[in-house]
Amino acid sequence: MNDLKDIIKNRRSIRKFQNKEVSTEIINDLLYSAKWSPSWGNSQCWELIIIDDEKQKYNLSQTLTKKNPASLAARNAPIVIAICAQKKKSGYYKGEAITKFNEWFMYDLGLVTQNICLTAHCLGLGTVIIGAFNHNKAKKILKLPANYEIVSLLPVGYPAHSPSPTKRRKISTFVHKNHFNFPK
């Protein structure tokens, strides 16, 4: 358990990568961890697009919001994984939404993304989760069908830097017992 806690604690967002290829074997390890992610009713709504083409990475990097610190990561990482989902699959039963949150695929994609990020860190790779970009333009670039959405971009590669840990809240400030208690 201590190894898992260390992996979780020491994972960082990496925005600078070495100019070093990520092997097919390692990419397959990342995809294996994605395969075993939990999902609503085992819907496995995710679709992952591996981007290693320089022009495609550049085009996607141009969809990021201005001043996004991950712009260079999206362009320069050896690979970028586009995290996508089929709509109206997760959180639905027989075509009807059965939860208040009809975009439950967002939860499932968070789980698959976390599995990939933790596995990448365990394998000596770095990642950064990008959510601030023009999703519609990225969707066109990736040629996604209408009933699919792109939720995030995940640059992956060997870290060229080691960021310091960010400050975290104390557990006592976000855990409540039996009901919500406002902080004093």
N, CA, C and O of each residue as an XYZ file, in Angstrom:
736
protein
N       0.828     -1.209      0.000
C       0.000      0.000      0.000
C       0.862      1.259      0.000
O       0.507      2.263     -0.617
N       2.009      1.198      0.703
C       2.866      2.376      0.740
C       3.344      2.779     -0.646
O       3.477      3.969     -0.931
N       3.607      1.788     -1.524
C       4.023      2.107     -2.882
C       2.930      2.877     -3.611
O       3.216      3.870     -4.280
N       1.686      2.433     -3.491
C       0.579      3.110     -4.146
C       0.418      4.520     -3.592
O       0.227      5.464     -4.358
N       0.492      4.676     -2.278
C       0.390      6.010     -1.680
C       1.500      6.913     -2.200
O       1.257      8.088     -2.473
N       2.709      6.390     -2.341
C       3.828      7.188     -2.868
C       3.590      7.584     -4.319
O       3.876      8.716     -4.710
N       3.066      6.657     -5.118
C       2.772      6.958     -6.525
C       1.739      8.076     -6.611
O       1.902      9.020     -7.384
N       0.679      7.968     -5.818
C      -0.367      8.995     -5.811
C       0.198     10.335     -5.339
O      -0.061     11.370     -5.953
N       0.960     10.317     -4.262
C       1.496     11.548     -3.679
C       2.530     12.225     -4.585
O       2.596     13.453     -4.630
N       3.324     11.454     -5.295
C       4.440     12.025     -6.049
C       4.149     12.322     -7.512
O       5.007     12.878     -8.196
N       2.978     11.973     -8.012
C       2.630     12.313     -9.388
C       2.475     13.828     -9.516
O       1.873     14.469     -8.655
N       3.009     14.384    -10.568
C       2.926     15.829    -10.815
C       2.475     16.086    -12.245
O       2.585     15.215    -13.108
N       1.969     17.283    -12.486
C       1.688     17.717    -13.853
C       3.010     18.118    -14.492
O       3.725     18.980    -13.981
N       3.323     17.487    -15.607
C       4.581     17.727    -16.313
C       4.272     18.461    -17.616
O       3.443     18.016    -18.411
N       4.946     19.582    -17.823
C       4.710     20.390    -19.017
C       5.931     20.480    -19.933
O       5.864     21.081    -21.005
N       7.043     19.883    -19.508
C       8.260     19.864    -20.331
C       8.746     18.423    -20.411
O       8.898     17.739    -19.399
N       8.983     17.986    -21.637
C       9.357     16.594    -21.875
C      10.704     16.477    -22.571
O      11.115     17.362    -23.321
N      11.375     15.373    -22.310
C      12.605     15.054    -23.023
C      12.247     14.660    -24.458
O      11.137     14.205    -24.735
N      13.188     14.841    -25.341
C      13.002     14.419    -26.723
C      13.338     12.926    -26.809
O      14.372     12.537    -27.350
N      12.453     12.115    -26.271
C      12.674     10.678    -26.165
C      11.360      9.966    -26.468
O      10.326     10.264    -25.871
N      11.416      9.032    -27.395
C      10.230      8.298    -27.822
C       9.664      7.437    -26.685
O      10.407      6.903    -25.862
N       8.353      7.318    -26.662
C       7.671      6.406    -25.745
C       7.392      5.136    -26.540
O       6.733      5.182    -27.578
N       7.891      4.011    -26.057
C       7.791      2.750    -26.801
C       6.347      2.267    -26.900
O       5.494      2.613    -26.083
N       6.108      1.470    -27.908
C       4.795      0.847    -28.098
C       4.431      0.002    -26.888
O       3.269     -0.031    -26.481
N       5.405     -0.677    -26.315
C       5.162     -1.510    -25.133
C       4.640     -0.667    -23.971
O       3.704     -1.067    -23.278
N       5.244      0.494    -23.763
C       4.800      1.368    -22.666
C       3.427      1.958    -22.972
O       2.579      2.048    -22.085
N       3.207      2.358    -24.212
C       1.877      2.858    -24.586
C       0.835      1.773    -24.322
O      -0.251      2.062    -23.821
N       1.160      0.542    -24.654
C       0.231     -0.563    -24.399
C      -0.022     -0.751    -22.902
O      -1.134     -1.098    -22.504
N       1.000     -0.527    -22.068
C       0.799     -0.587    -20.613
C      -0.193      0.487    -20.161
O      -1.043      0.229    -19.309
N      -0.085      1.683    -20.727
C      -1.016      2.765    -20.378
C      -2.437      2.388    -20.799
O      -3.395      2.607    -20.058
N      -2.556      1.824    -21.987
C      -3.872      1.442    -22.495
C      -4.464      0.283    -21.685
O      -5.679      0.206    -21.508
N      -3.623     -0.597    -21.207
C      -4.072     -1.696    -20.352
C      -4.680     -1.139    -19.059
O      -5.718     -1.616    -18.599
N      -4.028     -0.132    -18.483
C      -4.575      0.451    -17.256
C      -5.896      1.165    -17.541
O      -6.785      1.196    -16.690
N      -6.022      1.739    -18.740
C      -7.291      2.369    -19.122
C      -8.391      1.317    -19.242
O      -9.521      1.520    -18.797
N      -8.038      0.203    -19.848
C      -9.005     -0.888    -20.057
C      -9.666     -1.324    -18.758
O     -10.849     -1.663    -18.749
N      -8.911     -1.318    -17.658
C      -9.417     -1.813    -16.389
C      -9.997     -0.723    -15.490
O     -10.230     -0.957    -14.304
N     -10.230      0.450    -16.040
C     -10.855      1.524    -15.263
C     -12.314      1.178    -14.984
O     -12.986      0.581    -15.825
N     -12.799      1.549    -13.812
C     -14.230      1.336    -13.546
C     -15.074      2.310    -14.365
O     -14.601      3.379    -14.750
N     -16.311      1.938    -14.626
C     -17.228      2.823    -15.355
C     -18.663      2.472    -14.978
O     -18.948      1.390    -14.464
N     -19.547      3.414    -15.248
C     -20.973      3.258    -14.956
C     -21.493      1.992    -15.640
O     -21.429      1.875    -16.864
N     -22.000      1.058    -14.858
C     -22.586     -0.151    -15.417
C     -21.652     -0.868    -16.385
O     -22.101     -1.563    -17.297
N     -20.349     -0.691    -16.179
C     -19.336     -1.256    -17.069
C     -19.536     -0.792    -18.515
O     -19.265     -1.533    -19.459
N     -20.014      0.440    -18.670
C     -20.302      0.967    -20.005
C     -19.037      1.207    -20.836
O     -19.086      1.188    -22.066
N     -17.908      1.433    -20.160
C     -16.642      1.656    -20.867
C     -16.842      2.635    -22.034
O     -16.520      2.323    -23.181
N     -17.364      3.795    -21.728
C     -17.756      4.772    -22.748
C     -16.573      5.480    -23.401
O     -16.758      6.223    -24.364
N     -15.369      5.262    -22.894
C     -14.217      6.011    -23.379
C     -13.741      5.540    -24.747
O     -13.893      4.381    -25.134
N     -13.159      6.495    -25.455
C     -12.442      6.262    -26.703
C     -11.157      7.070    -26.568
O     -11.198      8.250    -26.219
N     -10.029      6.446    -26.840
C      -8.738      7.111    -26.701
C      -8.079      7.203    -28.065
O      -8.018      6.221    -28.805
N      -7.591      8.383    -28.388
C      -6.890      8.591    -29.651
C      -5.437      8.911    -29.321
O      -5.154      9.890    -28.631
N      -4.518      8.086    -29.812
C      -3.093      8.297    -29.592
C      -2.575      9.157    -30.745
O      -2.671      8.772    -31.911
N      -2.033     10.311    -30.409
C      -1.535     11.234    -31.430
C      -0.024     11.328    -31.309
O       0.509     11.758    -30.287
N       0.662     10.913    -32.387
C       2.121     11.037    -32.414
C       2.598     11.820    -33.635
O       3.791     12.089    -33.775
N       1.682     12.180    -34.506
C       2.003     12.954    -35.697
C       2.265     14.417    -35.313
O       1.443     15.046    -34.646
N       3.405     14.947    -35.736
C       3.814     16.311    -35.355
C       2.791     17.357    -35.782
O       2.462     18.249    -35.000
N       2.289     17.263    -36.994
C       1.318     18.241    -37.487
C       0.016     18.170    -36.697
O      -0.575     19.196    -36.359
N      -0.424     16.947    -36.408
C      -1.663     16.772    -35.640
C      -1.513     17.342    -34.223
O      -2.429     17.988    -33.713
N      -0.354     17.102    -33.591
C      -0.110     17.663    -32.252
C      -0.090     19.185    -32.324
O      -0.644     19.856    -31.454
N       0.545     19.730    -33.358
C       0.576     21.183    -33.514
C      -0.843     21.729    -33.673
O      -1.211     22.696    -33.006
N      -1.636     21.121    -34.545
C      -3.014     21.578    -34.767
C      -3.819     21.544    -33.473
O      -4.566     22.478    -33.184
N      -3.674     20.482    -32.699
C      -4.388     20.399    -31.426
C      -3.891     21.453    -30.447
O      -4.684     22.034    -29.706
N      -2.577     21.706    -30.438
C      -2.029     22.717    -29.516
C      -2.597     24.101    -29.824
O      -2.684     24.948    -28.935
N      -2.981     24.330    -31.072
C      -3.548     25.616    -31.460
C      -4.974     25.804    -30.952
O      -5.513     26.907    -31.035
N      -5.592     24.751    -30.429
C      -6.950     24.870    -29.878
C      -6.936     25.272    -28.402
O      -7.980     25.597    -27.837
N      -5.751     25.252    -27.777
C      -5.662     25.588    -26.355
C      -5.937     27.072    -26.141
O      -5.667     27.901    -27.010
N      -6.476     27.389    -24.970
C      -6.756     28.778    -24.645
C      -5.458     29.574    -24.567
O      -4.395     29.023    -24.279
N      -5.555     30.869    -24.824
C      -4.365     31.724    -24.774
C      -3.729     31.647    -23.396
O      -4.422     31.563    -22.382
N      -2.434     31.674    -23.373
C      -1.642     31.638    -22.147
C      -1.778     30.324    -21.376
O      -1.408     30.259    -20.204
N      -2.302     29.281    -22.015
C      -2.383     27.987    -21.344
C      -0.958     27.462    -21.170
O      -0.248     27.287    -22.161
N      -0.524     27.209    -19.935
C       0.853     26.773    -19.713
C       1.166     25.394    -20.296
O       2.328     24.988    -20.325
N       0.161     24.683    -20.750
C       0.383     23.350    -21.322
C       0.497     23.366    -22.847
O       0.601     22.309    -23.468
N       0.479     24.550    -23.451
C       0.539     24.632    -24.922
C       1.757     23.927    -25.498
O       1.636     23.146    -26.442
N       2.932     24.201    -24.932
C       4.143     23.559    -25.432
C       4.140     22.057    -25.155
O       4.666     21.279    -25.951
N       3.564     21.656    -24.059
C       3.471     20.228    -23.742
C       2.646     19.505    -24.803
O       3.014     18.417    -25.245
N       1.536     20.109    -25.209
C       0.678     19.489    -26.223
C       1.401     19.364    -27.558
O       1.161     18.428    -28.319
N       2.271     20.297    -27.830
C       2.997     20.298    -29.102
C       4.239     19.416    -29.057
O       4.564     18.758    -30.045
N       4.941     19.393    -27.915
C       6.265     18.768    -27.846
C       6.320     17.394    -27.199
O       7.349     16.723    -27.285
N       5.256     16.960    -26.559
C       5.268     15.628    -25.947
C       5.385     14.573    -27.044
O       4.874     14.771    -28.146
N       6.049     13.460    -26.757
C       6.145     12.399    -27.762
C       4.780     11.902    -28.237
O       4.586     11.623    -29.420
N       3.829     11.795    -27.291
C       2.452     11.436    -27.665
C       1.477     12.305    -26.874
O       1.784     12.807    -25.793
N       0.315     12.457    -27.447
C      -0.812     13.093    -26.760
C      -1.966     12.110    -26.878
O      -2.248     11.584    -27.955
N      -2.620     11.874    -25.761
C      -3.800     11.003    -25.784
C      -5.029     11.900    -25.670
O      -5.182     12.647    -24.703
N      -5.897     11.813    -26.671
C      -7.173     12.525    -26.622
C      -8.156     11.614    -25.894
O      -8.402     10.481    -26.309
N      -8.711     12.128    -24.803
C      -9.648     11.363    -23.972
C     -11.063     11.751    -24.416
O     -11.511     12.878    -24.202
N     -11.745     10.801    -25.030
C     -13.053     11.054    -25.624
C     -14.093     10.090    -25.054
O     -13.752      9.093    -24.418
N     -15.370     10.407    -25.294
C     -16.442      9.535    -24.802
C     -17.606      9.505    -25.772
O     -17.889     10.469    -26.483
N     -18.261      8.370    -25.772
C     -19.524      8.245    -26.477
C     -20.605      8.831    -25.570
O     -20.714      8.454    -24.403
N     -21.397      9.748    -26.107
C     -22.465     10.373    -25.326
C     -23.638      9.406    -25.145
O     -23.809      8.461    -25.916
N     -24.430      9.662    -24.121
C     -25.662      8.919    -23.815
C     -25.417      7.418    -23.665
O     -26.236      6.599    -24.082
N     -24.286      7.074    -23.069
C     -23.975      5.674    -22.783
C     -23.791      5.502    -21.278
O     -24.441      4.656    -20.664
N     -22.924      6.289    -20.694
C     -22.672      6.228    -19.263
C     -23.727      7.067    -18.538
O     -23.942      8.233    -18.869
N     -24.376      6.462    -17.554
C     -25.448      7.160    -16.830
C     -26.810      6.941    -17.457
O     -27.802      7.521    -17.015
N     -26.862      6.118    -18.471
C     -28.112      5.844    -19.186
C     -28.465      4.359    -19.076
O     -27.588      3.502    -18.964
N     -29.747      4.082    -19.109
C     -30.229      2.710    -19.153
C     -31.352      2.656    -20.179
O     -32.352      3.363    -20.048
N     -31.191      1.829    -21.188
C     -32.164      1.709    -22.282
C     -32.482      3.073    -22.883
O     -33.638      3.388    -23.167
N     -31.433      3.878    -23.073
C     -31.587      5.172    -23.733
C     -32.083      6.307    -22.856
O     -32.223      7.431    -23.337
N     -32.354      6.046    -21.580
C     -32.846      7.090    -20.690
C     -31.833      7.392    -19.606
O     -31.214      6.493    -19.037
N     -31.676      8.694    -19.331
C     -30.788      9.111    -18.240
C     -31.399      8.659    -16.927
O     -32.576      8.905    -16.663
N     -30.600      7.999    -16.107
C     -31.134      7.524    -14.821
C     -30.377      8.120    -13.645
O     -30.410      7.586    -12.536
N     -29.707      9.215    -13.894
C     -29.057      9.957    -12.824
C     -29.282     11.441    -13.082
O     -29.494     11.855    -14.222
N     -29.236     12.212    -12.054
C     -29.369     13.666    -12.176
C     -28.280     14.220    -13.095
O     -28.485     15.223    -13.778
N     -27.129     13.561    -13.106
C     -25.975     14.034    -13.858
C     -25.906     13.321    -15.201
O     -25.265     12.278    -15.330
N     -26.573     13.895    -16.200
C     -26.669     13.208    -17.488
C     -25.364     13.198    -18.272
O     -25.297     12.605    -19.349
N     -24.347     13.833    -17.758
C     -23.030     13.756    -18.392
C     -22.103     12.913    -17.522
O     -20.975     13.316    -17.239
N     -22.570     11.766    -17.106
C     -21.811     10.883    -16.225
C     -20.510     10.432    -16.886
O     -19.576     10.024    -16.195
N     -20.440     10.499    -18.205
C     -19.213     10.118    -18.891
C     -18.028     10.929    -18.386
O     -16.891     10.463    -18.452
N     -18.273     12.130    -17.884
C     -17.191     12.955    -17.344
C     -16.537     12.257    -16.149
O     -15.316     12.291    -15.989
N     -17.348     11.638    -15.331
C     -16.832     10.895    -14.177
C     -15.999      9.704    -14.643
O     -14.891      9.473    -14.159
N     -16.553      8.960    -15.589
C     -15.842      7.790    -16.108
C     -14.519      8.185    -16.761
O     -13.515      7.491    -16.602
N     -14.518      9.289    -17.488
C     -13.276      9.727    -18.130
C     -12.262     10.213    -17.097
O     -11.056     10.092    -17.310
N     -12.739     10.758    -15.988
C     -11.832     11.115    -14.899
C     -11.137      9.884    -14.341
O      -9.946      9.918    -14.032
N     -11.886      8.802    -14.216
C     -11.306      7.558    -13.710
C     -10.272      6.987    -14.675
O      -9.188      6.581    -14.256
N     -10.601      6.953    -15.962
C      -9.667      6.405    -16.939
C      -8.420      7.286    -17.039
O      -7.309      6.782    -17.203
N      -8.609      8.592    -16.940
C      -7.471      9.518    -16.997
C      -6.561      9.307    -15.796
O      -5.339      9.270    -15.941
N      -7.145      9.170    -14.616
C      -6.339      8.939    -13.412
C      -5.557      7.627    -13.528
O      -4.382      7.580    -13.164
N      -6.192      6.565    -14.028
C      -5.474      5.305    -14.206
C      -4.277      5.481    -15.126
O      -3.191      4.978    -14.839
N      -4.470      6.193    -16.231
C      -3.372      6.416    -17.179
C      -2.271      7.251    -16.534
O      -1.090      6.924    -16.655
N      -2.652      8.323    -15.851
C      -1.652      9.213    -15.231
C      -0.829      8.491    -14.165
O       0.391      8.649    -14.115
N      -1.476      7.712    -13.323
C      -0.745      7.001    -12.267
C       0.147      5.912    -12.851
O       1.261      5.700    -12.371
N      -0.329      5.225    -13.874
C       0.491      4.213    -14.528
C       1.689      4.866    -15.202
O       2.808      4.360    -15.115
N       1.457      5.983    -15.871
C       2.552      6.708    -16.523
C       3.612      7.096    -15.496
O       4.806      6.894    -15.723
N       3.179      7.647    -14.378
C       4.124      8.047    -13.334
C       4.915      6.837    -12.830
O       6.128      6.916    -12.635
N       4.232      5.744    -12.628
C       4.863      4.508    -12.157
C       5.926      4.022    -13.151
O       6.919      3.412    -12.752
N       5.716      4.294    -14.438
C       6.647      3.862    -15.491
C       7.717      4.908    -15.805
O       8.480      4.753    -16.759
N       7.773      5.978    -14.997
C       8.786      7.003    -15.209
C       8.407      8.072    -16.213
O       9.255      8.853    -16.644
N       7.138      8.111    -16.588
C       6.645      9.108    -17.536
C       5.947     10.234    -16.794
O       5.606     10.109    -15.617
N       5.744     11.327    -17.498
C       4.980     12.443    -16.963
C       3.769     12.709    -17.834
O       3.731     12.341    -19.008
N       2.783     13.355    -17.236
C       1.554     13.725    -17.945
C       1.078     15.070    -17.428
O       1.457     15.502    -16.339
N       0.250     15.721    -18.215
C      -0.487     16.890    -17.748
C      -1.877     16.808    -18.374
O      -2.011     16.566    -19.573
N      -2.892     17.007    -17.567
C      -4.273     16.924    -18.050
C      -4.687     18.304    -18.545
O      -4.654     19.277    -17.792
N      -5.076     18.383    -19.814
C      -5.471     19.658    -20.422
C      -6.973     19.645    -20.660
O      -7.500     18.764    -21.339
N      -7.651     20.629    -20.094
C      -9.093     20.750    -20.298
C      -9.502     22.082    -20.896
O     -10.634     22.236    -21.355
N      -8.583     23.058    -20.895
C      -8.901     24.400    -21.400
C      -8.462     24.512    -22.856
O      -7.341     24.922    -23.157
N      -9.366     24.142    -23.741
C      -9.119     24.248    -25.182
C     -10.472     24.319    -25.887
O     -11.516     24.098    -25.273
N     -10.440     24.627    -27.168
C     -11.672     24.701    -27.944
C     -12.060     23.274    -28.331
O     -11.517     22.697    -29.273
N     -12.995     22.732    -27.593
C     -13.390     21.337    -27.771
C     -13.983     21.075    -29.160
O     -13.743     20.020    -29.746
N     -14.742     22.017    -29.676
C     -15.353     21.818    -30.994
C     -14.304     21.770    -32.103
O     -14.401     20.946    -33.013
N     -13.302     22.647    -32.032
C     -12.226     22.613    -33.035
C     -11.424     21.324    -32.926
O     -11.082     20.714    -33.939
N     -11.122     20.909    -31.700
C     -10.371     19.662    -31.498
C     -11.177     18.473    -32.020
O     -10.624     17.548    -32.616
N     -12.469     18.508    -31.792
C     -13.338     17.427    -32.266
C     -13.270     17.307    -33.789
O     -13.238     16.200    -34.327
N     -13.249     18.447    -34.480
C     -13.136     18.440    -35.949
C     -11.771     17.924    -36.386
O     -11.677     17.117    -37.311
N     -10.725     18.382    -35.731
C      -9.370     17.932    -36.072
C      -9.260     16.418    -35.949
O      -8.637     15.765    -36.787
N      -9.870     15.860    -34.898
C      -9.787     14.424    -34.638
C     -10.853     13.610    -35.377
O     -10.874     12.381    -35.300
N     -11.742     14.315    -36.099
C     -12.792     13.668    -36.902
C     -13.707     12.789    -36.054
O     -14.058     11.677    -36.449
N     -14.089     13.303    -34.880
C     -15.007     12.561    -34.013
C     -16.427     12.610    -34.573
O     -16.859     13.654    -35.061
N     -17.156     11.502    -34.510
C     -18.565     11.520    -34.911
C     -19.383     12.415    -33.968
O     -18.943     12.732    -32.863
N     -20.551     12.807    -34.409
C     -21.400     13.742    -33.654
C     -21.742     13.237    -32.262
O     -21.849     14.041    -31.336
N     -21.916     11.934    -32.084
C     -22.348     11.399    -30.790
C     -21.165     11.107    -29.848
O     -21.299     10.322    -28.909
N     -20.017     11.737    -30.101
C     -18.835     11.603    -29.250
C     -18.348     12.992    -28.854
O     -18.555     13.966    -29.576
N     -17.700     13.066    -27.699
C     -17.104     14.317    -27.231
C     -15.651     14.078    -26.862
O     -15.285     13.000    -26.393
N     -14.831     15.094    -27.078
C     -13.471     15.091    -26.543
C     -13.519     15.886    -25.250
O     -14.056     16.993    -25.219
N     -12.968     15.335    -24.194
C     -13.028     15.978    -22.887
C     -11.676     16.560    -22.485
O     -11.611     17.655    -21.927
N     -10.598     15.830    -22.766
C      -9.280     16.339    -22.377
C      -8.203     15.818    -23.312
O      -8.389     14.850    -24.050
N      -7.071     16.502    -23.248
C      -5.865     16.093    -23.949
C      -4.836     15.741    -22.890
O      -4.732     16.418    -21.867
N      -4.084     14.692    -23.135
C      -3.130     14.208    -22.143
C      -1.757     14.015    -22.800
O      -1.472     12.934    -23.316
N      -0.902     15.052    -22.786
C       0.465     14.862    -23.262
C       1.193     13.870    -22.347
O       1.042     13.903    -21.126
N       1.987     12.985    -22.972
C       2.699     11.936    -22.229
C       4.134     11.870    -22.742
O       4.376     11.867    -23.949
N       5.077     11.816    -21.811
C       6.472     11.656    -22.199
C       7.364     11.570    -20.983
O       6.891     11.546    -19.847
N       8.658     11.525    -21.232
C       9.636     11.474    -20.147
C       9.870     12.898    -19.638
O      10.194     13.786    -20.426
N       9.710     13.125    -18.342
C       9.827     14.482    -17.787
C      11.205     15.095    -18.019
O      12.231     14.425    -17.908
N      11.200     16.383    -18.344
C      12.440     17.149    -18.468
C      12.629     18.045    -17.245
O      13.579     18.826    -17.193
N      11.742     17.939    -16.272
C      11.839     18.711    -15.027
C      11.088     17.970    -13.928
O      10.332     17.035    -14.192
N      11.310     18.403    -12.699
C      10.672     17.790    -11.530
C      10.007     18.877    -10.697
O      10.655     19.476     -9.838
N       8.740     19.140    -10.932
C       8.064     20.188    -10.163
C       7.958     19.833     -8.683
O       7.876     18.663     -8.310
N       7.962     20.856     -7.867
C       7.749     20.667     -6.428
C       6.283     20.367     -6.176
O       5.424     20.719     -6.984
N       5.994     19.716     -5.052
C       4.586     19.452     -4.733
C       3.837     20.748     -4.448
O       4.400     21.710     -3.925
N       2.577     20.750     -4.797
C       1.737     21.909     -4.489
C       1.121     21.724     -3.108
O       1.015     20.604     -2.609
N       0.723     22.815     -2.508
C       0.118     22.765     -1.172
C      -1.229     22.052     -1.256
O      -1.985     22.249     -2.207
N      -1.516     21.238     -0.276
C      -2.771     20.497     -0.216
C      -3.529     20.839      1.062
O      -2.930     21.149      2.092
N      -4.851     20.780      0.979
C      -5.685     21.016      2.150
C      -5.469     19.907      3.166
O      -5.153     18.773      2.805
N      -5.640     20.240      4.426
C      -5.625     19.230      5.478
C      -6.885     18.381      5.335
O      -7.950     18.892      4.989
N      -6.759     17.105      5.599
C      -7.900     16.190      5.472
C      -9.075     16.675      6.314
O     -10.227     16.575      5.890
N      -8.792     17.192      7.486
C      -9.865     17.631      8.388
C     -10.694     18.779      7.809
O     -11.794     19.044      8.293
N     -10.179     19.468      6.773
C     -10.926     20.591      6.197
C     -11.923     20.168      5.131
O     -12.758     20.973      4.719
N     -11.854     18.917      4.673
C     -12.797     18.488      3.635
C     -13.550     17.203      3.958
O     -14.336     16.729      3.138
N     -13.325     16.636      5.132
C     -14.040     15.424      5.523
C     -15.090     15.780      6.571
O     -14.808     16.496      7.532
N     -16.291     15.276      6.372
C     -17.417     15.540      7.265
C     -17.951     14.193      7.746
O     -17.788     13.176      7.073
N     -18.574     14.195      8.890
C     -19.116     12.941      9.416
C     -20.624     13.076      9.620
O     -21.094     13.983     10.307
N     -21.351     12.180      9.023
C     -22.794     12.051      9.126
C     -23.584     13.158      8.418
O     -24.700     12.903      7.965
N     -23.054     14.352      8.311
C     -23.683     15.435      7.560
C     -22.634     16.502      7.311
O     -21.546     16.459      7.885
N     -22.960     17.457      6.455
C     -22.020     18.512      6.123
C     -21.870     19.464      7.316
O     -22.856     19.958      7.863
N     -20.640     19.704      7.696
C     -20.349     20.631      8.787
C     -19.570     21.801      8.232
O     -18.494     21.616      7.663
N     -20.097     23.003      8.387
C     -19.373     24.184      7.921
C     -18.141     24.391      8.784
O     -18.197     24.216     10.001
N     -17.022     24.766      8.159
C     -15.810     25.027      8.965
C     -16.030     26.183      9.940
O     -16.768     27.127      9.656
N     -15.381     26.085     11.081
C     -15.527     27.144     12.096
C     -14.445     28.163     11.932
O     -14.391     29.134     12.687
